[in-house]
Structure formats: C-alpha cells, structure tokens
Amino acid sequence: IKHCAANRIPVIPYGAGTSVEGHVNAIHGGICLDMNQICFVEAFENEDGIPDAVAKVGAGTTRKSLNEALRHSGMQFVVDPGADATIGGMVGGLSSSSLRFDPLANNLD
C-alpha cells in the first residue's frame, strides 16, 4: 500500500464479489486488493457493560455475520444493499439500502 501511494498506483479493494455496489474496474491500471479474509467484529461496551452503538469491523466481514455478532447486544446493522456484501465493499461503494434506512455514510464514524 505504501508503495502504491508513493507511486500513485490505484488500489481497488475487492470484497465478496457480489457486484451489488460495482466491481473491480481498473480503468487507469492498478492492483486489486482482496479484503475477504479481514473478518472481525469488535463490539464495544461502556464501563457499565451496556453495549455501545459503535463497533470496529473488518473490511471482509459480511453484513449477515456482523448482525450475527451483534445479535446479543440488541444492535443491528440496517444497511442492506440486497446481497450479503462485505462491509468493505459497501464502504467502497458508499452503499445505500431502501429509503427506509439511512445510507451507509450515515453509519460510519
């Protein structure tokens, strides 16, 4: 990544390959970085043990696996682009779901 940044080489992240938010299209060259194996969810709690509304999530984590990890907290990630896309793929495409829920950009910190 540092080499790419120093040499102005585009880096295109690749998620689950659902192609819901777009797909790898290196029109100016570059490399594709597979983010699929960066899967983790770190849910946070305040000092009283109450779940916080913020979680640290790996780019390869899918929407369904994130919601499964959050289930015990009563929290839910409501952005649903219509496929089990990765969080990184949704961030890369600034995903939005139906008009019922906020777009992804409103759920990032």
C-alpha distances in whole Angstrom, upper triangle without the diagonal:
4,5,5,6,9,10,10,9,9,8,11,11,14,17,20,21,24,23,25,23,22,20,17,18,16,19,17,15,11,10,11,9,13,13,17,17,15,19,21,23,24,27,29,32,34,36,39,37,37,34,32,31,27,25,21,20,17,15,17,21,23,26,28,27,26,30,31,29,31,34,36,35,37,33,32,29,31,28,29,28,30,28,27,23,20,20,16,18,20,18,16,20,21,24,27,30,34,36,37,34,31,28,25,24,27,26,23,23
4,5,5,6,8,10,10,11,11,14,15,18,21,24,25,28,27,29,26,25,23,20,21,19,21,18,17,13,13,15,13,16,17,20,20,19,22,23,26,26,29,30,34,35,37,40,39,39,36,33,32,28,27,23,22,20,18,21,24,26,29,32,30,29,33,34,32,33,37,38,37,39,36,35,32,34,31,32,31,34,32,30,27,24,23,19,21,23,21,19,22,24,27,30,33,37,38,40,36,33,30,27,26,29,28,24,24
4,5,5,6,8,8,11,11,14,16,19,22,25,25,28,27,30,27,25,23,20,20,17,20,17,15,12,11,14,13,17,18,21,22,21,24,26,28,29,32,34,37,39,41,44,42,42,39,37,36,32,30,26,25,22,21,22,26,28,31,34,32,32,35,36,35,36,40,41,40,42,39,37,34,36,34,34,33,35,33,32,28,25,25,21,23,25,23,21,24,26,28,32,35,39,40,42,38,36,33,29,28,32,31,27,27
4,6,5,6,5,7,7,11,13,16,19,23,23,26,24,26,24,22,20,17,17,14,16,13,11,8,9,11,11,15,16,20,21,20,23,25,28,29,32,33,37,38,41,44,42,41,38,36,34,31,29,25,24,21,19,21,24,26,29,32,31,30,34,35,34,35,38,40,39,41,37,36,32,34,31,32,30,32,30,29,26,23,23,19,20,22,20,18,21,23,25,29,32,36,37,39,36,33,30,27,26,29,29,25,26
4,5,5,6,8,9,12,14,18,20,24,24,27,26,27,24,23,21,19,18,16,17,14,14,11,12,14,14,17,18,21,22,21,24,26,27,28,31,32,35,37,39,42,41,40,37,34,33,29,28,24,24,21,19,22,25,27,29,32,31,30,33,35,34,35,38,40,38,40,36,35,32,33,30,32,30,33,31,30,26,24,23,19,20,22,20,17,20,22,25,28,32,35,36,38,35,32,29,26,24,27,27,24,24
4,6,8,11,12,16,18,21,24,28,28,30,29,31,28,26,25,22,21,18,19,16,15,13,14,17,17,20,21,25,25,24,27,29,31,31,34,35,38,39,42,45,43,43,40,37,36,32,31,28,27,25,23,25,28,31,33,36,35,34,37,39,37,38,42,43,42,43,40,39,35,37,34,35,34,37,35,34,30,28,26,23,24,26,23,21,24,25,29,32,35,39,40,42,38,35,32,29,28,31,31,27,27
4,5,9,11,15,17,21,24,27,27,30,28,30,27,25,23,20,19,16,17,13,12,10,12,16,16,20,21,25,26,25,28,30,32,33,36,37,41,42,45,47,46,45,42,40,38,35,33,30,29,26,24,26,29,31,33,37,36,35,38,40,39,40,43,45,44,45,42,40,37,38,35,36,34,36,35,34,30,28,27,23,24,26,24,21,24,26,29,32,36,39,40,42,39,36,33,30,29,32,32,29,29
4,6,9,13,15,19,22,26,25,27,25,27,24,22,21,18,17,13,14,11,10,9,11,14,15,19,20,24,25,24,28,29,31,32,35,36,40,41,44,46,45,44,41,38,36,33,31,28,27,25,22,24,28,29,31,35,34,33,36,38,37,38,41,43,42,43,39,38,34,35,32,33,31,34,32,32,28,26,25,21,22,24,21,18,21,23,26,29,32,36,37,39,36,33,30,27,26,29,29,26,27
4,6,10,13,16,19,23,22,25,23,25,22,20,18,15,14,10,12,9,7,5,8,11,12,16,18,21,23,22,25,28,30,31,34,35,39,41,44,46,44,44,40,38,36,32,31,28,26,23,21,22,26,27,29,33,32,31,35,36,35,36,40,42,41,42,38,36,33,34,31,31,29,31,30,29,26,24,23,20,20,22,20,17,19,22,24,28,31,34,36,38,35,33,29,27,26,29,29,26,27
4,6,10,13,16,20,19,21,19,21,18,16,14,11,11,8,10,7,7,4,6,9,10,14,15,19,21,20,23,26,27,29,32,33,37,39,42,44,42,41,38,35,33,30,28,25,24,21,18,20,23,24,26,29,29,28,31,33,33,34,37,39,38,39,35,33,30,30,27,28,25,28,26,26,22,20,20,16,16,18,17,13,16,18,21,24,27,31,32,34,32,29,26,23,22,26,26,23,24
4,6,10,13,16,16,19,17,19,17,15,13,10,11,9,12,10,9,6,5,6,7,10,12,15,17,16,19,22,24,26,28,30,34,36,39,41,39,38,35,32,30,27,25,22,20,17,14,16,19,21,23,26,26,25,28,30,29,30,33,36,35,36,32,30,27,28,25,25,23,25,24,23,19,17,17,13,13,16,14,11,14,17,19,23,26,29,31,33,30,28,24,21,21,24,24,21,22
4,7,10,13,13,15,13,15,13,11,9,7,8,7,11,11,10,7,6,5,6,9,10,13,15,15,18,21,23,25,27,30,33,36,39,41,38,37,34,31,29,26,24,22,19,16,13,14,17,18,20,23,23,23,26,28,27,28,31,34,33,34,31,28,24,25,22,22,20,22,20,20,16,14,15,11,10,13,12,9,11,14,16,20,22,26,28,30,27,25,22,19,19,23,22,20,22
4,7,10,10,13,12,14,12,11,9,8,10,11,14,14,13,11,9,6,5,6,6,9,12,12,14,17,19,21,24,26,30,32,36,37,35,34,30,28,26,23,21,18,16,13,9,10,13,14,17,20,19,19,22,24,24,25,28,30,30,30,27,25,21,22,20,19,18,20,18,16,13,11,11,8,7,11,10,7,10,13,14,18,21,24,27,28,25,23,20,17,18,21,20,18,20
4,7,7,10,10,12,11,10,8,7,10,12,15,16,15,13,10,6,6,5,6,7,11,11,13,17,19,22,24,27,31,33,36,38,35,34,30,29,27,24,22,19,16,13,9,9,12,13,15,18,18,18,21,22,22,24,27,29,29,30,27,24,21,22,19,18,16,18,15,14,11,9,11,8,7,10,11,9,11,14,14,18,20,23,26,27,25,24,20,18,19,22,21,19,21
4,6,8,9,11,10,10,9,10,13,15,18,20,19,16,14,10,9,6,5,5,9,10,11,14,16,19,21,24,28,31,34,35,33,31,28,26,24,22,19,17,13,11,8,6,9,9,12,14,14,14,17,19,19,21,23,26,26,26,23,21,18,19,16,15,14,15,12,10,7,6,8,6,5,9,10,9,11,13,13,16,18,21,24,25,22,21,19,16,18,21,19,18,20
4,6,8,10,11,11,10,11,15,17,21,22,21,19,17,13,12,9,8,6,10,11,11,15,17,20,22,25,29,32,35,36,33,32,28,27,25,23,20,19,15,13,10,7,9,8,11,12,13,14,16,17,18,20,22,25,26,26,23,20,17,18,16,14,13,13,10,8,6,6,9,9,7,10,13,12,13,15,14,17,17,21,24,24,22,22,19,17,20,22,20,20,23
4,5,8,9,9,7,9,12,15,18,20,19,18,16,12,12,10,10,9,13,14,15,18,20,24,26,29,32,35,39,40,37,35,31,30,28,26,24,22,18,16,13,11,13,11,13,15,16,17,19,21,22,24,25,28,29,29,26,23,20,20,18,15,13,13,10,10,8,9,12,11,8,11,14,12,12,16,14,17,18,21,24,25,23,23,20,18,21,24,22,22,25
4,5,8,8,8,11,14,17,20,22,22,21,19,15,15,13,13,12,15,17,16,19,21,24,25,29,32,35,38,39,36,34,31,30,27,25,23,22,19,17,14,12,13,11,12,14,15,17,18,20,21,23,24,27,28,27,25,21,18,18,15,13,10,10,7,7,6,9,12,12,9,10,14,13,12,15,13,15,15,17,21,22,21,21,18,17,20,22,21,21,24
4,6,5,5,9,11,15,17,19,19,19,18,14,15,14,14,14,18,18,19,22,23,26,28,31,34,37,40,41,38,36,33,31,28,27,25,24,20,19,15,14,16,14,14,17,18,19,21,23,24,25,27,30,30,30,27,23,20,19,16,14,10,11,9,11,8,11,13,13,9,10,13,12,10,13,12,14,15,17,20,22,21,21,18,17,19,22,21,21,25
4,6,8,12,14,17,19,22,22,21,20,17,18,16,16,15,19,20,19,22,22,26,26,29,32,35,39,39,37,34,31,29,26,25,24,23,20,19,16,15,16,13,13,15,18,18,19,21,23,23,25,28,28,27,24,21,17,16,13,11,7,8,7,9,8,10,12,13,9,9,12,11,9,11,9,11,11,13,17,18,17,17,14,14,16,19,19,19,23
4,7,10,12,15,17,19,20,19,18,16,16,16,15,15,19,19,19,21,22,25,26,28,31,34,37,38,36,34,30,28,25,24,22,22,19,18,14,15,16,14,14,16,19,18,20,22,23,24,25,29,28,27,24,21,17,16,13,11,8,10,10,11,9,10,11,11,7,7,9,8,5,8,7,9,11,14,16,18,17,16,13,12,14,17,17,17,20
4,7,8,12,13,16,17,17,16,13,15,15,15,16,19,20,21,23,24,27,28,31,34,37,40,41,39,37,33,31,28,27,25,24,21,19,16,16,18,16,17,19,21,21,23,25,26,27,29,32,32,31,28,24,21,20,16,15,12,13,12,14,11,12,14,12,9,9,11,9,7,10,10,13,14,17,20,22,20,20,16,15,17,20,20,20,23
4,6,9,12,14,14,14,13,10,12,12,13,14,18,18,20,23,24,27,29,32,35,38,41,43,40,38,35,33,30,28,26,24,21,19,15,15,17,16,18,20,21,22,24,26,27,28,30,33,33,33,29,26,23,22,19,17,14,15,14,15,12,13,14,12,9,11,13,10,9,13,13,16,18,21,23,25,24,23,19,18,19,23,22,22,25
4,6,9,12,11,10,10,7,10,10,12,14,17,18,20,23,25,28,30,33,36,39,42,44,41,40,36,34,32,29,27,25,22,19,16,15,18,18,20,22,23,24,26,28,28,30,32,35,35,35,32,29,25,25,22,21,18,19,17,17,14,14,16,13,11,13,14,11,11,15,16,19,21,24,27,29,27,25,22,20,21,25,24,23,25
4,6,9,9,10,10,9,12,14,16,17,21,21,24,27,28,31,33,36,39,42,45,47,44,43,39,37,34,32,30,28,25,23,19,19,22,21,23,26,27,27,29,31,32,33,35,38,38,38,34,31,28,28,24,23,20,21,20,21,17,18,19,16,13,16,16,13,12,16,17,20,23,25,28,30,28,27,23,22,22,26,26,25,27
4,5,5,6,8,8,12,14,16,19,21,22,25,28,30,32,34,37,40,43,46,48,45,44,40,38,36,33,31,29,26,23,20,20,23,24,25,28,29,29,32,33,34,35,37,40,40,40,37,34,30,30,27,26,23,25,23,24,20,20,21,17,15,18,18,14,15,18,20,23,26,29,31,33,31,29,25,24,24,28,28,26,28
4,6,8,11,12,15,18,20,22,25,26,28,31,33,35,37,39,43,45,48,50,48,47,43,41,38,35,34,31,29,27,23,24,27,27,28,31,32,32,34,36,37,38,40,43,42,42,39,36,32,32,28,28,25,26,25,26,23,23,23,20,18,20,20,16,16,19,21,24,27,30,31,34,32,30,27,25,25,29,29,28,30
4,7,10,12,15,18,20,23,26,26,29,31,33,35,38,39,43,45,48,50,48,47,43,41,38,36,34,32,29,27,23,25,28,28,30,33,33,33,36,38,38,39,41,44,43,44,40,37,34,34,30,30,27,29,28,28,25,24,25,21,20,22,21,17,18,21,23,26,29,32,33,36,34,32,28,27,26,30,30,28,30
4,7,10,13,16,19,21,24,24,27,30,32,34,37,39,43,45,48,50,48,47,43,41,39,36,34,31,29,26,22,23,27,27,29,32,32,32,35,37,37,38,41,44,43,43,40,37,34,34,31,30,28,29,28,28,24,23,24,21,19,22,21,17,19,22,24,27,30,33,35,37,35,33,29,27,27,31,31,29,30
4,7,10,13,16,19,21,21,24,27,29,31,34,36,40,42,45,47,45,44,40,38,36,33,31,28,26,23,20,20,24,25,27,30,30,30,33,35,34,35,38,41,40,41,38,35,32,33,29,29,27,28,27,26,23,21,22,18,17,20,19,16,18,21,23,26,29,33,34,37,34,32,28,26,26,29,29,26,28
4,6,10,12,15,17,18,21,24,26,29,31,34,37,40,43,45,42,42,38,36,34,31,29,26,23,20,17,17,21,22,25,28,27,27,31,32,31,33,36,38,38,39,36,33,30,31,28,28,25,27,25,24,21,19,20,16,16,19,18,15,17,20,22,26,28,32,34,36,33,31,28,25,25,29,28,25,27
4,6,9,12,14,15,18,21,24,26,29,31,35,38,41,43,40,39,36,34,32,29,26,23,21,17,14,14,18,19,22,24,24,24,27,28,28,30,33,35,35,36,33,30,27,28,25,24,22,24,21,20,17,15,17,13,12,16,16,13,15,18,19,23,25,29,31,33,30,29,25,23,23,27,26,23,25
4,6,9,11,11,14,18,20,23,26,28,32,34,37,39,37,36,33,31,29,26,23,20,17,14,11,11,15,17,20,22,21,21,25,26,25,27,30,32,32,33,30,28,25,26,24,23,22,23,21,19,16,14,15,11,11,15,14,12,15,18,19,23,25,29,31,32,29,28,24,21,22,25,24,21,23
4,6,8,9,12,15,18,21,24,27,30,33,36,38,35,34,31,30,28,25,22,19,16,12,10,9,12,14,17,19,18,19,22,23,22,25,27,30,30,31,28,26,23,24,22,21,20,21,18,16,13,11,13,10,10,14,14,13,15,18,18,22,24,27,30,31,28,27,24,21,22,25,23,21,23
4,6,6,8,12,14,17,20,23,27,29,32,34,31,31,27,26,24,21,18,15,12,9,6,5,9,11,14,16,15,15,19,20,19,21,24,26,26,27,25,22,20,22,19,19,18,20,17,15,12,9,10,7,9,12,12,11,14,16,17,20,22,25,28,29,26,24,22,18,20,22,20,18,20
4,6,7,11,14,17,20,23,26,30,32,34,31,30,27,26,24,22,18,16,12,9,7,4,7,9,13,14,13,14,17,17,17,20,22,24,25,26,24,21,19,21,19,18,18,18,15,12,10,8,10,9,9,13,14,13,15,18,17,20,21,25,28,28,25,25,22,19,21,23,21,20,21
4,6,9,13,16,19,22,25,29,31,33,30,29,26,25,24,22,18,15,12,9,8,6,8,11,14,15,13,14,18,17,17,19,22,24,24,26,24,22,20,23,21,21,21,21,18,15,13,10,12,11,13,16,16,16,19,21,20,23,24,28,31,31,28,27,25,21,23,25,22,21,22
4,7,10,13,16,19,22,25,28,30,27,27,23,22,21,18,15,12,9,5,6,5,7,10,13,15,13,13,16,17,15,18,20,22,22,24,22,20,18,21,20,20,20,21,19,15,13,10,10,9,12,14,14,15,18,19,19,22,23,27,29,29,26,25,23,19,21,23,20,18,19
4,7,10,13,16,20,23,26,27,24,24,20,20,19,17,13,11,7,5,7,5,5,8,11,12,9,9,13,13,11,14,17,19,19,21,19,17,16,19,18,18,19,20,17,14,12,9,10,10,13,14,15,16,18,19,19,21,22,25,28,27,24,24,22,19,20,22,19,17,19
4,7,10,13,16,20,22,24,20,20,17,17,16,14,10,8,6,5,8,8,6,10,12,13,9,8,12,12,9,12,15,16,16,18,16,16,15,18,18,19,20,22,19,16,15,11,11,12,15,16,16,18,20,20,20,22,23,26,28,27,24,23,22,19,20,21,18,16,17
4,6,10,13,16,19,20,17,17,13,13,13,11,7,6,5,7,10,10,8,10,11,12,9,7,10,10,7,8,12,13,13,15,13,13,12,16,16,18,20,21,19,16,15,12,11,13,16,16,16,18,20,20,19,21,21,24,26,25,22,21,20,17,19,19,15,15,15
4,6,10,13,16,17,14,14,11,11,12,9,6,5,6,9,12,13,11,14,14,15,12,10,12,12,9,9,13,13,12,15,13,14,14,17,18,20,22,24,23,19,19,16,14,15,19,18,18,20,23,22,21,23,24,27,28,27,23,22,22,19,20,20,16,15,14
4,7,10,13,14,11,11,8,7,8,7,4,6,8,12,15,16,13,15,14,15,13,10,11,12,8,7,11,10,9,12,10,11,12,16,17,20,22,24,23,20,20,17,15,17,20,19,18,22,24,22,22,22,23,25,27,25,21,21,21,18,19,18,15,14,14
4,7,10,11,9,9,6,5,8,6,6,8,11,14,17,19,17,18,18,19,16,13,14,15,12,10,13,12,10,13,11,14,14,18,20,22,25,27,26,23,23,20,18,20,23,22,20,24,26,24,24,24,25,27,28,26,23,22,22,20,20,19,15,15,14
4,7,8,5,5,4,5,9,9,9,12,15,18,21,23,20,22,21,21,19,16,16,17,14,12,14,12,9,12,12,15,16,20,22,25,28,29,29,26,26,24,21,23,26,25,24,27,29,27,27,27,27,29,30,27,24,23,24,22,23,21,18,18,16
4,5,5,6,6,6,10,10,12,14,18,21,24,26,23,25,24,24,23,19,20,20,17,15,17,15,12,15,14,17,19,22,24,27,30,32,32,29,29,27,24,26,29,27,26,29,31,29,29,29,29,31,31,29,26,25,26,24,24,22,19,19,17
4,5,7,10,10,14,14,15,17,21,24,27,29,26,28,27,28,26,23,23,23,20,18,20,17,15,17,18,21,23,26,28,31,34,36,35,33,32,30,27,29,32,31,29,33,35,32,32,33,33,35,35,33,30,28,30,28,28,26,23,23,20
4,5,9,10,14,15,17,19,22,26,29,30,27,29,27,27,26,23,22,23,20,18,19,16,13,16,17,20,23,25,28,31,34,36,35,33,33,31,28,31,34,32,31,34,36,34,33,33,33,35,35,32,29,29,30,28,29,26,24,24,22
4,6,9,12,14,14,17,20,23,26,27,24,26,24,24,22,20,19,19,16,14,15,13,10,13,14,18,20,23,26,28,32,33,33,30,30,28,26,28,31,30,29,32,34,32,31,31,31,33,33,30,28,27,29,27,27,25,22,23,21
4,6,10,12,13,16,19,22,25,26,23,24,23,22,21,18,17,18,15,13,14,11,8,10,11,15,17,20,23,26,29,31,30,28,28,27,24,27,29,28,27,31,32,29,29,28,28,29,30,27,24,24,26,24,25,22,20,20,19
4,7,8,9,13,15,19,22,23,20,21,19,19,18,15,14,15,12,9,11,9,6,8,8,12,14,17,19,22,25,27,27,24,25,23,20,23,26,24,23,27,28,26,25,25,25,26,27,24,21,21,22,21,22,19,16,17,16
4,5,8,11,14,18,20,22,19,20,18,19,18,15,14,16,14,11,13,12,9,10,9,12,13,16,18,21,24,26,26,24,24,22,19,21,24,22,21,25,26,23,23,23,23,25,25,23,20,19,20,18,19,16,13,14,13
4,7,10,13,16,18,20,17,18,16,17,17,13,13,15,13,10,13,13,9,10,7,9,10,12,15,18,21,23,23,21,21,19,16,19,21,19,18,22,23,20,19,19,19,21,21,19,16,15,16,15,15,13,10,11,11
4,7,10,13,15,18,15,17,15,17,16,12,13,15,13,11,14,14,11,13,10,11,10,13,15,18,20,23,23,21,20,17,14,16,19,17,16,19,21,18,18,19,20,22,23,21,17,16,16,14,14,12,9,9,8
4,6,10,12,14,12,14,13,15,13,9,11,13,10,9,13,13,11,13,10,11,10,14,15,17,20,22,21,18,18,15,12,14,17,16,15,18,20,18,18,19,20,23,24,22,19,17,17,14,15,14,11,10,10
4,7,10,12,11,13,13,15,13,10,13,14,12,11,15,16,14,16,14,14,12,16,16,18,20,22,21,18,17,14,11,12,15,15,13,16,19,18,18,20,21,24,25,24,21,19,18,15,15,15,12,10,10
4,7,8,7,10,10,12,10,8,11,13,10,11,15,16,15,17,14,13,11,15,14,16,18,20,18,15,13,10,8,9,12,12,11,14,17,16,16,18,19,22,24,23,20,18,17,14,15,16,12,11,11
4,5,5,9,11,13,11,10,13,14,12,14,17,19,18,20,17,16,14,17,16,17,18,20,18,15,13,9,7,7,11,12,11,13,16,16,16,19,20,24,26,25,22,21,19,15,16,18,15,13,14
4,6,8,10,13,12,11,14,16,15,16,19,21,21,22,19,17,14,17,15,16,16,18,16,13,10,7,5,4,7,9,8,10,12,13,14,17,18,22,24,24,21,20,17,14,15,17,15,13,14
4,6,10,12,10,10,14,15,14,16,19,21,21,22,20,18,15,17,16,16,16,17,14,11,9,5,6,6,8,10,11,12,14,15,15,18,19,23,25,25,22,21,19,16,18,20,17,16,18
4,7,8,6,7,10,11,10,12,15,17,18,19,16,14,12,15,14,14,15,16,13,10,8,5,6,8,10,11,12,13,15,16,15,17,18,21,24,23,20,20,18,15,17,19,16,15,17
4,5,5,6,9,10,11,12,14,17,18,18,16,13,11,12,11,11,12,12,9,6,6,4,6,9,9,10,12,14,14,15,13,15,15,18,21,21,18,18,17,14,17,18,15,16,18
4,6,5,6,9,10,11,12,16,16,15,13,10,7,9,8,8,9,10,8,6,6,6,6,10,10,9,12,14,14,14,12,13,12,15,18,17,15,15,14,12,15,16,13,14,17
4,5,5,6,9,10,10,14,15,15,13,10,9,10,11,9,12,11,9,6,8,9,10,13,14,13,15,18,18,18,15,16,14,17,20,18,16,17,17,15,19,19,16,17,20
4,5,5,6,9,10,13,14,15,13,11,10,13,13,13,15,15,12,9,10,9,10,13,14,14,16,18,19,19,17,18,18,20,23,22,19,20,19,17,20,20,17,18,20
4,5,5,6,9,11,12,12,10,8,7,10,11,12,14,15,14,10,11,9,9,12,14,13,14,17,18,17,16,17,16,19,21,20,17,17,17,14,17,17,14,14,16
4,5,5,6,9,10,10,8,6,6,9,11,11,14,15,14,11,12,12,11,15,16,15,16,20,20,19,17,17,16,18,20,18,15,16,17,15,18,17,14,16,18
4,5,5,8,10,10,10,9,10,12,14,14,17,17,15,12,14,14,14,17,18,18,19,22,23,22,20,20,19,21,23,21,19,20,20,18,21,21,18,19,21
4,6,7,9,10,9,9,10,14,15,16,19,19,18,15,16,14,14,17,19,18,19,22,23,22,21,21,21,23,25,23,20,21,21,19,21,21,17,18,19
4,6,5,7,6,6,8,12,14,15,19,19,19,16,17,15,14,17,19,18,19,22,23,22,20,20,19,21,23,21,18,18,19,17,20,19,15,16,17
4,5,6,6,7,10,12,15,16,20,20,19,17,18,18,17,20,22,20,22,25,25,24,22,22,20,22,23,21,19,20,21,19,22,21,17,19,20
4,6,8,10,13,16,19,20,23,24,23,20,22,21,20,23,25,24,24,28,29,27,25,25,24,25,27,24,22,23,24,22,25,23,20,21,22
4,5,8,12,14,17,19,23,24,23,21,22,21,19,22,24,23,23,27,27,26,24,24,23,24,25,22,20,20,22,20,22,20,17,19,19
4,7,10,12,16,18,21,22,22,20,22,21,19,23,24,22,23,27,27,25,23,22,21,22,22,19,17,18,20,19,22,19,16,19,20
4,7,9,13,15,18,20,20,18,19,18,16,20,21,19,19,23,23,21,19,19,18,19,20,17,14,15,17,16,18,16,13,15,16
4,6,9,11,15,16,16,14,15,15,14,17,18,16,17,20,20,18,16,15,14,16,17,14,12,13,14,13,16,14,11,14,16
4,6,8,12,13,14,12,12,12,10,14,15,12,13,17,17,15,13,12,11,13,15,13,10,10,11,10,13,12,9,11,14
4,6,10,11,13,12,13,13,12,15,15,12,14,17,16,14,11,10,8,10,12,9,7,8,9,9,12,11,9,12,15
4,6,9,11,11,10,11,10,13,12,9,11,14,13,11,8,6,5,8,10,10,7,7,7,6,10,10,9,11,15
4,5,7,8,8,11,10,13,12,9,12,15,13,12,8,7,5,8,11,10,9,10,9,9,13,13,12,15,18
4,6,8,8,10,11,13,11,8,11,13,10,10,7,6,5,8,11,12,11,11,10,10,13,15,14,16,19
4,7,8,12,13,15,13,11,15,16,14,14,10,10,8,9,13,13,13,14,13,13,17,18,17,19,23
4,5,9,11,14,11,10,14,15,14,15,11,12,10,13,16,17,16,17,15,14,18,19,18,19,23
4,7,9,12,10,10,14,15,14,15,12,13,12,15,18,18,17,17,16,14,18,19,17,18,22
4,7,8,6,7,10,11,11,12,10,12,12,15,18,19,17,17,14,12,16,18,16,16,19
4,5,5,6,9,10,11,12,11,13,14,17,20,21,18,17,15,12,15,17,15,14,17
4,5,5,6,9,10,10,9,12,13,17,19,19,16,15,13,9,12,14,11,11,13
4,5,5,6,9,10,10,13,15,19,21,22,19,17,14,11,12,15,13,12,14
4,5,5,6,8,8,12,14,17,20,21,18,17,14,11,13,16,14,14,16
4,5,5,6,5,8,10,14,16,17,14,13,10,7,10,12,11,11,14
4,5,5,6,10,13,16,18,19,16,13,10,7,8,11,10,9,12
4,6,8,11,14,18,20,21,19,16,13,10,10,14,14,12,15
4,5,9,12,15,17,19,17,15,11,9,10,14,14,13,16
4,7,10,13,15,16,14,11,8,6,6,10,11,10,13
4,7,10,12,14,11,10,6,5,8,10,11,11,15
4,7,8,10,8,7,4,6,8,10,10,12,16
4,7,8,6,7,6,8,11,12,12,15,18
4,5,6,8,8,11,14,14,14,17,21
4,6,7,8,12,14,13,15,18,21
4,7,9,12,15,13,14,18,21
4,7,9,11,10,10,14,17
4,6,8,6,7,11,14
4,6,6,7,10,13
4,5,5,7,10
4,5,6,9
4,6,8
4,7
4
